[in-house]
């Protein structure tokens, strides 16, 4: 989620996103013509941080992107934590520090992967783009917790103040590519020795609406891939994840007609997010153009609150959207992750029978997205900011949704 949605997510437990495998290799379509990444250090305002490249090391890296995707059942976002901006602490948005015990609890709750949204820019020197050593060490510590629990990990550069996400434009292309390169050189070097259960993701929800912007985004993804690969070691083989435009399914189907190049085949995944229909998943007030949807799914419409029944975006739409990603990527040998999905709990708005029907709808939604994504070959990662699993006491807070997620993942 984007930072602009943080207030909503902190209140409702959804947290900062909007809208919306591996493969690469010969089975992918011809790469799009993209503007080149900026030349190396000489033209960059930042130092070259790839100061200790290693020879390629395939130890622990046997699984390609498709094999990893087949092992992933359902993932959990540890949201509103490592990506919290505005104060240089992971607790700034109200969540506790991530602990080893919580990560183990997430595994025990049924998740076999986590997505770690991370901010980096506020921890970096403005002039040199050097990331603070203590922050790199903290992120590495959390990754270690996850791997010790035998969880796969997707680690990204999240919204991060929008330096990339809101600047996918020709005017900002060179400057953003320089920063993207500097950050990923440092992140990749710090985390290089972890095995193939750790995946890197280029961005979060890059704001892209046009083909021209898509070409710029492809250059950002290419810079990411090239920077990671150049650090060597296990990063020469690591599976990497690139985001569709705005991580929106329809925009991705329409605009992401090419694919980045890579030095190794079959080690790239695509990422989309799914918050359709937004009227149900995130909208917080009725508008002139449409109302909120408090209910969702077959058999879950209200007989008394008809103004807030869904008028679009139910099971048929879900099947269509997953089908678009299957045709565009899965059928071409490229795995896809649904990096985020979820829906608001309306307990601050509804009571009685209406709230009960809403909660039944919400569980139905979570189960359906999980189940139908998996049926199409996509890997689902539920977006949670502390409303599903209590991170301080390691307790389940929303048993109906957790049950729905796990039923959908079977």
N, C-alpha and C positions, 0 to 999 in steps of 0.2 A: 504494500500500500504506500501511497504517497504521504508526505508529511502534512499536506493540506487537509487530510482526512483524520489526523491524529486525535483531534478533540472528539470527533464522533466515535472513534474506535476505543478511546480510553473510557468513554461513558458506557458504550454498549458492548465492548469486548470483541469488536471486529478488527479495528485498527488499520490504518493508513494505506489502502490500495484502491485500485479502480478497475473496472471493467472487464474487462474482457469477457528423435533421440539420437541419441548419440550418433548414429550412423555416419553422416558425411560420406566420404568415399565415393566410389564410382557410381553407386546407386542414386546419389543425390542429383538434383538438376544442375545444369551448368551454372557456375557462380555468376552472380550479377556483376556488372561493370561497376566497380566502386572506386571512389577517389582514394588515392594511395594514402597510407598512414604517413605522418610527417617523417622526414629523414631522421637518422639517429642524432646523437647528442649535440652535434655542432649547431643545429637549428633550434634546439630546445632550450627553454629558459631554465630547465632543471638538469641536475647531474644525471649521468647514466648510473642507475642503481643495480644494473646487472653486472656486478663487480666480481662475482665468483661463480661463473657458469660451470656446470658439471657435465661430464659425459652422460649420455642417455642411460638410464637404469630402468630396466623392465621388471625388477624385483617387486613382487606384490601388485603388479599392474596387468595381470593376465586378462581380466575382464574388459571387453570393449563396451561401448555405450549400450548396445542392444542387450548384452549379457547383464550389465548393471540394471537396466530397466526391468528386465525379467525378474530380478531378485527383489526389486522394490515393490512393496505391497501398498503401504500408505505412509505418508510422511507428515510431520508436525512442524509448523513454523513456530519458532520461539520469538514471537513478534514483540515490538515495542520495547526492546531491551538493548541489544548491542547496536542497533541502528538509531537509538534515541539521540536527537540533535538538540542543541540549545544549551546544554550543560555537559561537560566532559565526564560523564559517568553513565554507565548502563542503567542506573536506577532513576534517571532523570524523569522518565515518563511514568513512574509509579510502580514499576516491577522490581522485585528483588534481584540481586546478582544471580546469575545462573550457577547452580551448584552441581557437583557430581551426582548427588543424591536425586536431584530433580531429573537429570538426564536418564538415570537408571529407572526412575518412576515412569517417565515417558515410554521407555522401552517396555516396561512391565504392563503398561496400559494398552499395548498393542501396536505401537508405531515402530517401524523398522528403519526409519530415516528421519532426519531433521533438516530443515532449511534454516540457516542462520543469516538473517538480514543484518548487515553491518554498515555503520558509517565510518568513514576514514578521513574525510576532508577536515573536520574540526580538530582532528588529532595530528594534522600535518602542518608544517611550517609554510606560511603563505609564499615565501620567496623561493624555497627550495623544493617544496612538495615532499619533504622528508617526514615520514610518519613516525610518531613517537615510539620508541622502543618498548615502553611499558604497555602501550596499547596492542602492538603486534604480539607481545608476549601473552597478554590476556586472551586475545582471540585464539592464539595457539593453545592455550590451556583449555579453553572450552571445546575446541576441536578434539583435543585429547580425551576429554570426558566422553565425547560421543563415540569415538573409535574404541575406547575401552569398553563401552557398552555394546560394541559390535553394531553400531548404527552407521549407515551411510550418511554423508553430510553434503549439503549444497550450500556453499558459502559465496556471498555476492558482495558487490558494492551496491547498497540500497539507494534510497532517494538521496540521502547524503547532502541535503541542502539544495539539490537540483542542479549542481554544476554540470552534470552530464544530462540528466533526465529532461531538463527544461531548455537545453541548448543543442538540440539536434538540428542544427541549421548550418548552411554553408559559411555564414559569417563567423561562427564559433568553432568550426570543424578542426582547424589546425590547433587552436589552443586546447580544446577538449582532448584531442588525440594525444597531445603532449602529456597532459595530466593523467589520462587513462594509462598511458605507457608507464609513467613514473610510479603510479600507485601499484599497478599489477607486477612490475618488476620487484617491488618490495614485498608485497603480499605473497607472491609465488615463491620467492627466495626463502622467506620465513617458514612457509608451510611445505616446502619442497620434499621433505623426507617422509611425509605421510603417504600411506599406500593408496591404492585406487578406490577405496571407499570414500575418499574426499574428492568432491567435484567443485570446480570453480564456476561461477556465473558472472557474465560480463556486466550486467546492470540489473535493474528492477523493472520499472515500467517506463521506458523511454518514450517521451511524448512525440509521437510521429503520426501524421495524418496523410502525408502525400508521398508520391514516388520520389520526389527530390529529397525529402527528409529521409526516406528509406535508404537512399544511397549513402547519405551521411552516416546513418546508423550502422550500415554495413562496414563502413570504415572504422567505426568505434569497435565493433566486434572483431574486425581483422587485427586491429592494434592489440586488443586483449589477447587474442590467440597467439599472435607473434611474440608478444612480451612474455607470456607464460612459457611457451615452447623454448624460447631462447635461454631460459634459466637452466634448462637441462635437468639431469637426474630423473626422478619419477615424473616431473612435469612434462618431459618429452612424450609421455604416454597418457597423461591424465585426461579423463573425460571432462569436457568443457561445455557450458550451457550458454546459448545465445537467445536473446529475447526477441519476440516478434514486435512489430510496431504497436506501442501502447499496451503490449501483451493482450491485445484484443483479438478475438478469434477471427472475426470477419476481416479486419484490417490485415491481419497476418496472412489469411488466405488470399487476399487481393494483392498485397504489396510485397510480401516476402517471396518473390518468385525466383530469387537466386539463393546462393549459399556461400559462406566464407570458404576460403581455401585453407588447407591444413597440411602439415608435414607428415601426418600419419592418418591413415584411413580409419573410419568407423569410430572416432572418439569425440563426436560432437552430438549434442542434444539441442532441441528447441524448447522454448518455454512460452506458455500463455497463462493468463489468469482467467478465472471464471466467476463473475459477479452478476450474472444474468438471471432474472431481470433486476436491475438496480432498484426498481420500485420496491422489490421485496427484500433485497439483500442489504441495502444501505441508505435508501432515501428516508429522510427524517421529517418531512412535512409535505402535505398535499400542495400541488402546484396547479396553476391555471391549465397547464398542458396535460396534467395527469395526476392521479392520486397514488399514495403509497399502497403497496399490496401487503396486507397483514397475513394473507393465507396463500398457500401454494400447493398444487398437486391434485391429482385425481382423487375425488372423494373428500377434499379438504376445503371446499368453498363454503362460505358462510351464508345461511339463509336469512340472517337478520342484518348483517353489516355488508350488504352487497356492494356498497361504494368502494370497499377495499378488497374485493376479490380480484384476482389477477385477470387481465385481459390479453396477456401475451406472456411468453417466456417460460412456459411450463415444459412438460416432458418431451413434447414433440420438438420444441426449440432446442432443448438440451441434446437430443439425439442428432439434430441437424448440425449443431455446432461441433460436437465431437466427431461427427462424420467428416466435416470439412478438414479437421486436423488429421484424421486418419488418412484421407485421400492425399492431402498435401505432403505429409511427412511419414507417417507410420508405414504406409504401403510402399514407400520409397526407401525403407530401411533406416529412417531417422527417428529415434525415440523422442517423445515429447513429455515434458512434465507440466502438470497443471500446478504452477508454483504457489498459487493461492486460490482459495475459495472459502465461502462461509456466508452466514447471514446474521443480521442483527437479532437480538432478543428484545422483544417489544414490551417487556414487563413494566417499563416506566410509562407505558401508554395504555395498555390493555389490562383488563381484570376478568375474573370469572370465566365463563364459557368461551368468551372471545380469546382470552389469553391461552386457555387450554387448546383451542383449535389452532391458534398461531404456533404454539410450541409443537403440536403434532405436525404442522406444515413444515416447520423449521427442521425437525428431525427427518421428515420425508425428503426435503431438499438435500440435506447433507448426505443421506443414504443414496439418493438418486445420482447426484453428481459423482460421488465416489464410485458407485457401481457402474455407471454408464461410461465414465472416463476409462475405467479399467477394461471394460468390455471392448472399447475401441482401441485399446493398447496404450492409453496415456497413463502416466503415473501421478496420482493425486497427492497434494500437500495441503492439509487443512491449515487455514490461517487462525492462529490463536494468540491472544495477548494476555492470557491469564484467566479467561472466563471458562475455559474447558477444564484445565488442570491447575490446581492451586500450587504455585511454585514455592511457597513458603512452607506449607504443611504437607505437600506431596499427597494431595487428596483429589479425587474426582469431584468437580463442582457441577458438571452438567452431564449426568449419567445418561439421559435419553439421547443426547447428541453423540456422546462417545459410543453408545451401543449402535446407533445408526451408522456411524462411520465404520465401525468394525464389521457390522453386517454387510455394508456395501463393499468392503474390501475383501470379502471371502471369495 
